[in-house]
Amino acid sequence: MSRLPITKTPKVYVGGAFIRSESSRVFPLADAAGNFFANIPQCTRKDLRNAVEAAAKAGPGWAKRTAYNRGQILYRLGEMLEARASELGDALRLGGASKAAAAKEVTASVDRLIYYAGWADKYEQVLGNVNPVAAPYFNFTVTEPMGIVGVIAPDEAPLLALLSLVVPAITSGNTVVALASSAQPYPAIVLGELLATSDLPGSVVNLLTGFRKELVPTFATHTHLRAISAVANADERKALALGAADSVKRTRLLKAEVRTDWFADAAQSLYAIRDYVEFKTIWHPIGA
Amino acid sequence: MSSLKTLAKSAARNGRPAPELIFGDLWEYDPAPETADPKLKARYDLFINGQFVAPKLGKYFDSINPATEQKLAEIALAGPADVDAAYVAAQRAQENVWGPMSGRERAKYLFRIARLLQDRAREFAVAETMDGGKPIKESRDFDIPMAAAHFFYHAGWADKLEYVAPGRRVAPLGVVGQVIPWNFPLLMCAWKLAPALAMGNCVVLKPAETTSITALKLAEIIADAGLPPGVVNFVTGAGETGAAVMNHPIPAKIAFTGSTEVGKSIMRSVAGTDKKMTMELGGKAANIIFDDAPLDQAVEGIINGIFFNQGHVCCAGSRLLVHEPVAARVIAKLKQRLKVLRVGDPLDKNTDVGAINSKEQLAKITALVASGVKEGAEMYQAPCKLPAKGWYFRPTIFSSVTMSHRIAREEIFGPVLSILTFRTLDEAVEKANNTAYGLSAGVWTDKGSRILKMSTELKAGVVWANTYNKFDPTSPFGGYKESGFGREGGRQGLLDYCKLV
């Protein structure tokens, strides 16, 4: 007798919990063959605001973790991904990737995590320094996370690109609210399940699924997002930059029309971490 | 002597301020004017492609000495065609001369500029004070030497750029458009020019309309130094000229120092372009005094923090947060200190607080102070005599200020201090960070661990602990939140003028 398989109801990982959109809206996702696969939450502006609120609560705690601890947590997340490589591969194949291509993206994603895990307790030593001021003061420059970073991921490399934008931001203690690819949201759903079983505190990374058209304006104008990291088309870039002006938000906007090689070594960098830190310079007199 | 000391000690025990020495009118200070010749021209033209050129529309505006309200010189008003000519010259120079030049040679030009500026330091100091109204002791001892130091520091970077971004190679961005404010005219010029030039960029810079003279005097030095034509171009004018500088298609980057309001409008105007930006905007810094702080030093720090340059300082310590147990003593000491501040002729070597930069700024300060009185804060002003002519404002402190008062939230940019109190460290942090700004902060305490705790918690780009308003070319400066982004000075500032390749 044949058994009817139990299909999964995809939920997004927001605020450390698995939720459907507050609107109860969903959009259907088909597999590579064009057959119905599942209904994906169609997150709203309200979901985005809720996610930002959750990220704000998690921020100070995450930033206060030691750099060593953040590195270990990122490394363990890499372990989670490696162990569930086949499940992630299946998620990527839904979008039409070949088995080999999917496997390549998963291993590249794991390697990317390991790369940033190693930076967690080193970037400060490279980016900050003591400044030899011309007066009797001890003067040093350190980095601090900016706060909440809004991430808008591209459709290509739906797992690797998403992680390449999210991980450098959280390495330094930021929290993230990310919008996954609309075309291929399922890898982000699985990633959420891995985040939940990793040691990353809830709400440090919040993953939304839905449509750019609905959510980009709120990403642009939400004043609690201190920075935006997005792969965006010309109209979206302009909207994000205009919205950023209202609260002097930092933006790092990659062009959707220019192909980014997410697999290249150039797609991971100390300077991606630097883009989401503030520099703080402290002076103190030297005396008795 | 010993009796005075005993008196002071017993007064301190009783929580009262030490007895003050009141000289009254017994000994007036004789005038001690600085008399070096500022060597001003009657008319200043634009500096484009290595030449002083008349503006295409032939229009000029007056630069006024705020201390006397007298005209100092006529300044060319640059229109869009002039700005365009400046950018074309800059682009040509960047592509053909300055960009391809070896860092070692670029460095020599910058060293030369630093040296020539040091040679003419006193002349520049007098010009700066006459044009902007700041006390001669500040322009002489701070603005001009620090400007020279910025050129000297960055000169040495020009041939060492491979150390700016470890692991990556750097390249110049191309042409940079820069707009600077009127509070530190020459120093801001140096802050903007030196890193841009060291990195191999060429520049079109617009000084503030009320303080263009020292930039144009710097153009003389740039010409004397033999800097290739077009590497640095100065266009003068007001907001419209600034908008033309910011919105021109040639610059790969724009750098702005000024108010948050204008910064936001610039961000909007370049939205959708690929221009990089550095924004150094306003501030409303908290200067936090704990009960264990060395109070006399702290009081000097508070005074320096808010009255330096008439309070025309984006990082001014304009919100004083005092620990409740010492609030009464600190306020009493501040009032005493205010009485002996010498306000008046900026060219007098004894002057502590000079003239307000412009009539408009004086009106803005006056309006905000009126709002402070109206909203119920308690005002105290120094009982000094102000000169009959010129734009001056009495050093002012407000006590009983609450977080909702306009004088606690808005940048006044004048010699006005708003005093609030706190009971716990957490309350101090909460109040200090409860602002859209995040440029700077001050902390005064004897406890080392508390300094490190506070400097971690305060959301500000610069934290001065047991000191205030200190600057250095090696020390990155810039804000969090709506105080802007990017840094100026140090290795971090240099990186904002290059691209990684």
Interface residues (C-beta under 8 A of the other chain):
Chain A: V126 L127 N129 N131 P132 V133 A134 A135 Y137 N139 T141 E144 M146 R226 A234 R237 K238 A241 L242 A244 A245 D246 S247 V248 R250 S269 L270 Y271 E278 F279 K280 T281 I282 W283 H284 P285
Chain B: A149 A165 P166 G167 R168 T260 G263 K264 S265 M267 R268 V270 A271 G272 M279 L281 A436 I451 S455 T456 A460 G461 V462 V463 W464 A465 N466 T467 K470 D472 T474 S475 P476 F477 G478 Y480 K481 E482 S483 G484 F485 R487 G490 R491 Q492 L500
